[in-house]
Amino acid sequence: MFLICSIVLSEDVQILTAPLEQLLKDVSLLSLGCNQNLELARDVGYAVAMLARLRGYEYCVIGTMSTLKQDDESPLGKISRSPYITAQVLVYLAEGLVSGGVVPLLNATGEVDPNIVKSLISREAVYPAYVEDESKALLLERMGYATTFATPQGVIRGKLPRLVDPPPIETIDIDSLRRQLLEGAVVLLNKNKRSVSVNDPFSKDGVLVFSNEEWLIEKAYRVLDGKEVPTGRLP
């Protein structure tokens, strides 16, 4: 089970805003950015679309337009220190959502990194965005990110698009996808200390993983012992 967080802008516009790890247990944005295979974010987007549609949503807020900073208070809500990796993961997430029949809204609340915006524009990936208020919409427009914006109070700059003829809702093997993602984000930080950190990208030693499940902790120690190779990239 997961907590549904949503906003209702009108009778026919209800937007799912649940954090990713509440939809797919232990799968955070940061785990996607640290994954050896960034394209798995597309599969995650598709899985989220299926979960959203099962609960009647056709819009979903995803991602972040800010990068990971040292001692970030919400590190799991960032994708990477790199704005370019961040932008690429956002594109994959959005592609997965669209292929699953859900309209993505990029989360532009909080800090916005101009390099992420530039990177999205260069990829011709200007999706609708969710912002706190009209001043944030104006800021993004000045950066060249001209789109439809949703705020807690309503939609500005036009209407949110709707997807015509979405595909049938399919059953997704969530456990298999989770395992594949978590296995692909085992990050070797430093061999000098035999320790395993869970969800702590600021740790300096040992191995970083994104779940405390026993099988993954055992895999992390095998990496420390040189019996397996690390699979993830530094956050």
C-alpha positions as CSV (number, residue, x, y, z in Angstrom):
1,M,0.0,0.0,0.0
2,F,1.1,3.6,-0.5
3,L,-0.2,7.0,0.4
4,I,-1.9,8.8,-2.4
5,C,-1.0,12.5,-2.5
6,S,-3.0,14.5,-5.0
7,I,-4.3,17.9,-5.9
8,V,-7.7,18.5,-7.4
9,L,-7.8,21.5,-9.8
10,S,-11.3,20.8,-11.2
11,E,-13.7,17.9,-11.6
12,D,-11.7,16.5,-14.5
13,V,-8.2,17.5,-13.5
14,Q,-6.8,15.5,-10.6
15,I,-3.0,15.2,-10.4
16,L,-1.1,12.5,-8.5
17,T,1.7,14.0,-6.5
18,A,3.0,11.1,-4.4
19,P,6.8,10.8,-4.0
20,L,8.3,8.1,-6.1
21,E,9.3,5.9,-3.2
22,Q,5.7,5.8,-2.0
23,L,4.7,4.4,-5.3
24,L,7.6,1.9,-5.7
25,K,9.0,1.0,-2.3
26,D,12.6,2.1,-1.9
27,V,12.9,3.4,-5.5
28,S,13.8,7.0,-5.1
29,L,14.7,9.6,-7.7
30,L,18.3,9.4,-6.4
31,S,18.4,5.6,-7.0
32,L,17.5,6.3,-10.6
33,G,20.3,8.8,-11.0
34,C,22.8,6.4,-9.4
35,N,21.7,3.5,-11.6
36,Q,24.1,1.9,-14.1
37,N,21.2,1.9,-16.6
38,L,19.4,5.3,-16.7
39,E,16.9,4.0,-19.2
40,L,15.3,1.9,-16.4
41,A,13.7,5.3,-15.5
42,R,11.5,4.8,-18.6
43,D,10.2,1.5,-17.1
44,V,9.6,3.2,-13.8
45,G,7.6,5.9,-15.5
46,Y,5.5,3.2,-17.2
47,A,4.9,1.4,-13.9
48,V,3.9,4.7,-12.2
49,A,1.5,5.3,-15.1
50,M,-0.2,2.0,-14.5
51,L,-0.5,2.6,-10.8
52,A,-1.9,6.1,-11.3
53,R,-4.5,4.9,-13.9
54,L,-5.6,2.1,-11.6
55,R,-6.6,4.9,-9.2
56,G,-8.2,7.1,-11.7
57,Y,-5.4,9.6,-12.4
58,E,-4.3,10.8,-15.9
59,Y,-1.8,13.4,-14.6
60,C,1.3,12.8,-12.5
61,V,3.9,15.2,-11.1
62,I,7.4,13.7,-11.5
63,G,11.0,14.5,-10.7
64,T,12.7,17.7,-9.8
65,M,14.4,20.6,-11.5
66,S,17.1,21.0,-8.9
67,T,20.3,19.1,-8.4
68,L,21.8,17.3,-5.4
69,K,23.8,19.6,-3.1
70,Q,26.0,18.6,-0.2
71,D,24.0,18.0,3.0
72,D,20.8,18.4,1.0
73,E,17.8,18.0,3.4
74,S,15.9,15.8,0.9
75,P,18.6,13.9,-1.0
76,L,16.3,11.1,-2.2
77,G,14.2,13.7,-3.9
78,K,17.0,14.7,-6.2
79,I,18.4,12.7,-9.1
80,S,22.0,13.6,-9.4
81,R,24.6,16.3,-8.8
82,S,24.7,16.5,-12.6
83,P,22.1,18.6,-14.3
84,Y,22.6,16.6,-17.5
85,I,22.0,13.3,-15.9
86,T,19.0,14.8,-14.1
87,A,17.5,16.0,-17.4
88,Q,18.0,12.7,-19.1
89,V,16.3,10.8,-16.3
90,L,13.4,13.3,-16.4
91,V,13.0,12.6,-20.1
92,Y,13.0,8.8,-19.6
93,L,10.5,9.1,-16.7
94,A,8.2,11.3,-18.9
95,E,8.5,9.0,-21.9
96,G,7.4,6.1,-19.7
97,L,4.4,7.9,-18.3
98,V,3.3,9.0,-21.7
99,S,3.6,5.4,-23.1
100,G,1.5,4.3,-20.1
101,G,-1.2,6.8,-20.8
102,V,-0.5,9.5,-18.2
103,V,0.5,13.1,-18.8
104,P,3.7,14.0,-16.9
105,L,4.1,17.3,-15.1
106,L,7.7,18.1,-14.2
107,N,8.1,19.2,-10.6
108,A,9.5,22.7,-10.7
109,T,8.7,23.6,-7.1
110,G,11.6,24.8,-5.0
111,E,15.0,25.6,-6.5
112,V,15.4,25.4,-10.3
113,D,18.7,24.7,-11.9
114,P,19.0,26.7,-15.1
115,N,21.3,24.0,-16.6
116,I,18.5,21.4,-16.2
117,V,16.1,23.7,-18.0
118,K,18.6,24.3,-20.8
119,S,19.2,20.6,-21.1
120,L,15.5,19.8,-21.3
121,I,15.0,22.5,-24.0
122,S,17.9,21.2,-26.0
123,R,16.3,17.8,-25.9
124,E,13.0,19.3,-27.1
125,A,11.5,17.9,-23.9
126,V,9.3,20.8,-22.7
127,Y,6.6,19.1,-20.7
128,P,3.9,20.8,-18.6
129,A,5.2,21.8,-15.2
130,Y,4.0,22.0,-11.6
131,V,4.9,25.2,-9.9
132,E,4.1,26.9,-6.6
133,D,2.7,30.1,-8.1
134,E,2.7,32.3,-11.2
135,S,6.1,33.9,-10.3
136,K,7.8,30.5,-10.8
137,A,6.0,30.1,-14.1
138,L,7.3,33.5,-15.2
139,L,10.8,32.6,-14.1
140,L,10.7,29.4,-16.2
141,E,9.3,31.3,-19.2
142,R,12.2,33.8,-19.0
143,M,14.6,30.8,-19.1
144,G,12.8,29.7,-22.4
145,Y,10.7,27.0,-20.8
146,A,7.3,28.0,-22.2
147,T,4.6,25.5,-21.4
148,T,1.4,25.0,-19.5
149,F,1.8,25.3,-15.7
150,A,-0.3,23.8,-12.9
151,T,-0.3,25.4,-9.5
152,P,-2.2,24.4,-6.3
153,Q,-4.7,27.1,-7.2
154,G,-5.3,26.0,-10.8
155,V,-3.9,25.8,-14.3
156,I,-2.3,28.9,-16.0
157,R,-0.9,29.4,-19.5
158,G,-3.6,27.4,-21.3
159,K,-5.0,23.9,-20.6
160,L,-3.3,20.7,-19.6
161,P,-3.1,18.3,-22.6
162,R,-5.0,15.0,-22.6
163,L,-3.8,11.8,-24.1
164,V,-6.1,10.3,-26.7
165,D,-6.7,6.6,-26.7
166,P,-4.4,5.5,-23.8
167,P,-3.2,1.9,-23.9
168,P,-5.0,-0.8,-21.8
169,I,-3.9,-0.9,-18.2
170,E,-1.5,-3.7,-17.7
171,T,-0.3,-5.7,-14.6
172,I,3.2,-4.7,-13.8
173,D,5.7,-7.0,-12.0
174,I,6.7,-4.4,-9.5
175,D,8.9,-6.7,-7.4
176,S,11.0,-7.6,-10.4
177,L,11.4,-4.0,-11.5
178,R,12.3,-2.9,-8.0
179,R,15.0,-5.6,-7.7
180,Q,16.5,-4.7,-11.0
181,L,16.7,-1.1,-10.1
182,L,18.1,-1.7,-6.6
183,E,20.7,-4.2,-7.9
184,G,21.8,-1.6,-10.5
185,A,22.5,1.1,-7.9
186,V,25.1,-0.5,-5.6
187,V,27.7,2.3,-5.4
188,L,31.2,1.7,-4.1
189,L,32.3,4.8,-2.2
190,N,35.5,3.7,-0.6
191,K,36.9,0.2,0.2
192,N,38.9,1.4,3.2
193,K,35.9,0.9,5.6
194,R,33.8,-2.2,5.5
195,S,30.4,-0.5,6.0
196,V,27.1,-0.3,4.1
197,S,25.1,3.0,4.0
198,V,21.4,3.0,3.1
199,N,20.1,6.1,1.4
200,D,23.0,8.2,2.5
201,P,24.7,9.8,-0.5
202,F,26.9,11.9,1.7
203,S,28.7,8.9,3.3
204,K,32.4,8.7,2.5
205,D,33.1,5.1,3.1
206,G,31.9,1.6,2.1
207,V,29.0,0.9,-0.2
208,L,25.9,2.9,-0.8
209,V,22.6,1.1,-1.4
210,F,19.0,2.3,-1.5
211,S,17.2,-0.4,0.5
212,N,17.8,-2.2,3.8
213,E,16.5,-5.5,2.5
214,E,18.7,-8.4,3.5
215,W,19.5,-9.6,0.0
216,L,20.8,-6.2,-1.0
217,I,22.9,-5.7,2.1
218,E,24.5,-9.1,1.4
219,K,25.2,-8.0,-2.1
220,A,26.8,-4.8,-0.8
221,Y,29.2,-6.8,1.4
222,R,30.1,-9.1,-1.5
223,V,31.1,-5.9,-3.4
224,L,33.2,-4.8,-0.4
225,D,34.9,-8.3,-0.3
226,G,35.7,-8.1,-4.1
227,K,33.4,-11.0,-4.9
228,E,31.1,-8.8,-7.0
229,V,31.6,-5.6,-9.0
230,P,29.8,-2.4,-8.0
231,T,26.9,-1.5,-10.4
232,G,26.0,2.1,-9.6
233,R,27.4,5.5,-10.3
234,L,28.4,8.1,-7.7
235,P,25.5,10.4,-6.7
